[in-house]
Amino acid sequence: MSPREDARLLAAFEASASDVLAYLERRAGKDDAPDLLGEAMVVAWRRVRELPSEPERARMWLFGIARGALLNHARGERRRWALADRIRLHERDTSVAPPADEGAEVRDAIARLDPDLAELVRLVHWERLSLVEAAELLGIPASTARGRYQRAKEELRAALRAPSPLA
């Protein structure tokens, strides 16, 4: 930026900064407006070669840049809210699963079961379905689910009683 451009931009800012700040406060609130004004000033500084020479046009140019900063801010807010919503939904979906550092032995034992038995155990204990509901979901008779559940419990008891191969 040349000294002449620097002086023109400074004069435009001095003449319009309070009006631009008030504009931003009315639209984004008193907390976000100063940051948005700062963003607008940076953009104006980068685009100083486009600064109109007439004072009123320069003022409107600064308002246009502030409006762009405001629109970017609004898009960012929408993205942050959408991310927060996705995180809340994810937390709600995974809240019934045990924490990663708790029950690792049991989870490992379940993972070593036959896949059909493991899924039945997970449905009953993690998803809190009854045996009848789990049977329906798996497309098997309830009596078959009861027999598989008994077999899964026996296999889990045996696996959890056995000494760890790493010990």
C-alpha positions as CSV (number, residue, x, y, z in Angstrom):
1,M,0.0,0.0,0.0
2,S,1.4,3.4,-0.9
3,P,1.4,6.3,1.6
4,R,-1.3,8.0,-0.5
5,E,-3.6,4.9,-0.4
6,D,-2.9,4.5,3.3
7,A,-4.0,8.1,4.0
8,R,-7.1,7.7,1.9
9,L,-8.1,4.5,3.6
10,L,-7.4,6.0,7.0
11,A,-9.6,9.1,6.2
12,A,-12.4,6.8,5.0
13,F,-12.2,4.8,8.2
14,E,-12.2,7.8,10.4
15,A,-15.2,9.3,8.6
16,S,-17.3,6.1,8.6
17,A,-16.1,3.7,11.4
18,S,-18.7,4.7,14.0
19,D,-21.5,4.4,11.4
20,V,-20.3,1.0,10.2
21,L,-19.9,-0.2,13.8
22,A,-23.4,0.8,14.6
23,Y,-24.7,-1.0,11.4
24,L,-22.9,-4.2,12.5
25,E,-24.1,-3.9,16.1
26,R,-27.7,-3.7,15.0
27,R,-27.3,-6.8,12.9
28,A,-24.9,-9.0,14.8
29,G,-25.0,-7.6,18.4
30,K,-22.6,-5.6,20.5
31,D,-20.4,-8.7,21.2
32,D,-19.6,-9.6,17.6
33,A,-19.7,-6.2,16.0
34,P,-16.1,-5.0,16.9
35,D,-14.7,-8.3,15.5
36,L,-16.7,-7.9,12.4
37,L,-15.5,-4.3,12.0
38,G,-11.9,-5.5,12.3
39,E,-12.5,-8.1,9.6
40,A,-14.0,-5.5,7.4
41,M,-11.0,-3.2,8.0
42,V,-8.6,-6.0,7.0
43,V,-10.6,-6.7,3.8
44,A,-10.7,-3.0,3.0
45,W,-6.9,-2.8,3.5
46,R,-6.4,-5.7,1.1
47,R,-8.6,-4.1,-1.5
48,V,-7.5,-0.5,-1.0
49,R,-6.9,-0.1,-4.7
50,E,-10.7,-0.3,-5.2
51,L,-11.4,2.4,-2.7
52,P,-13.5,5.1,-4.4
53,S,-12.0,8.6,-4.3
54,E,-15.4,10.3,-3.6
55,P,-16.0,10.3,0.2
56,E,-19.7,9.2,0.0
57,R,-18.9,6.4,-2.4
58,A,-15.9,5.4,-0.1
59,R,-18.4,5.3,2.8
60,M,-20.8,3.0,0.9
61,W,-17.8,0.9,-0.2
62,L,-16.9,0.3,3.4
63,F,-20.6,-0.6,4.2
64,G,-20.5,-3.1,1.4
65,I,-17.4,-4.7,2.8
66,A,-19.0,-4.7,6.3
67,R,-22.0,-6.4,4.8
68,G,-19.8,-9.1,3.3
69,A,-18.2,-9.7,6.7
70,L,-21.7,-9.9,8.2
71,L,-22.8,-12.5,5.6
72,N,-19.7,-14.5,6.3
73,H,-20.4,-14.3,10.0
74,A,-24.0,-15.5,9.5
75,R,-22.8,-18.5,7.4
76,G,-20.3,-19.4,10.1
77,E,-22.9,-19.2,12.8
78,R,-25.2,-21.5,10.7
79,R,-22.3,-24.0,10.3
80,R,-21.5,-23.8,14.0
81,W,-25.1,-24.5,15.0
82,A,-25.3,-27.3,12.5
83,L,-22.1,-28.9,13.9
84,A,-23.4,-28.5,17.5
85,D,-26.7,-30.2,16.4
86,R,-24.7,-33.1,14.8
87,I,-22.6,-33.5,17.9
88,R,-25.7,-33.5,20.2
89,L,-27.3,-36.2,18.0
90,H,-24.1,-38.2,18.0
91,E,-23.8,-38.0,21.8
92,R,-27.4,-39.1,22.2
93,D,-26.9,-42.0,19.8
94,T,-23.8,-43.3,21.6
95,S,-24.8,-42.5,25.2
96,V,-25.9,-46.1,25.8
97,A,-22.6,-47.6,24.7
98,P,-20.1,-48.1,27.4
99,P,-17.1,-45.7,27.7
100,A,-14.0,-46.9,25.9
101,D,-12.0,-47.3,29.1
102,E,-14.7,-49.3,31.0
103,G,-15.6,-52.9,30.4
104,A,-13.0,-53.6,27.8
105,E,-12.7,-57.3,28.9
106,V,-16.5,-57.8,28.5
107,R,-16.5,-56.0,25.1
108,D,-13.6,-58.1,23.9
109,A,-15.3,-61.3,25.1
110,I,-18.5,-60.3,23.2
111,A,-16.5,-59.6,20.1
112,R,-15.1,-63.1,20.2
113,L,-18.6,-64.7,20.2
114,D,-20.2,-65.9,17.1
115,P,-21.5,-62.8,15.3
116,D,-25.2,-63.8,15.7
117,L,-24.7,-64.4,19.4
118,A,-22.7,-61.1,19.8
119,E,-25.4,-59.1,18.1
120,L,-28.1,-60.6,20.3
121,V,-26.1,-59.7,23.5
122,R,-25.6,-56.2,22.2
123,L,-29.2,-55.7,21.3
124,V,-30.3,-56.9,24.8
125,H,-27.7,-55.1,26.9
126,W,-26.6,-52.1,24.9
127,E,-29.8,-51.2,23.1
128,R,-32.0,-52.4,26.0
129,L,-34.3,-54.5,23.8
130,S,-36.2,-57.4,25.3
131,L,-35.4,-60.9,24.0
132,V,-38.7,-60.9,22.1
133,E,-37.9,-57.5,20.5
134,A,-34.3,-58.6,19.7
135,A,-35.7,-61.8,18.1
136,E,-38.1,-59.8,16.0
137,L,-35.4,-57.4,14.9
138,L,-33.1,-60.4,13.9
139,G,-36.0,-62.2,12.2
140,I,-35.8,-65.3,14.4
141,P,-38.3,-67.0,16.7
142,A,-38.3,-65.9,20.3
143,S,-37.5,-69.4,21.4
144,T,-34.4,-69.4,19.2
145,A,-33.3,-66.1,20.6
146,R,-33.7,-67.5,24.2
147,G,-31.6,-70.5,23.4
148,R,-28.9,-68.4,21.7
149,Y,-28.9,-65.9,24.6
150,Q,-28.4,-68.8,27.0
151,R,-25.5,-70.1,24.9
152,A,-24.0,-66.6,24.7
153,K,-24.1,-66.2,28.5
154,E,-22.4,-69.5,29.0
155,E,-19.6,-68.7,26.5
156,L,-19.2,-65.2,28.1
157,R,-18.9,-66.7,31.6
158,A,-16.3,-69.1,30.4
159,A,-14.3,-66.5,28.6
160,L,-14.4,-64.1,31.5
161,R,-13.3,-66.8,34.0
162,A,-10.4,-67.9,31.9
163,P,-7.0,-66.2,32.7
164,S,-5.9,-63.6,30.3
165,P,-3.5,-64.8,27.6
166,L,-1.4,-61.7,28.3
167,A,-1.0,-62.4,32.0
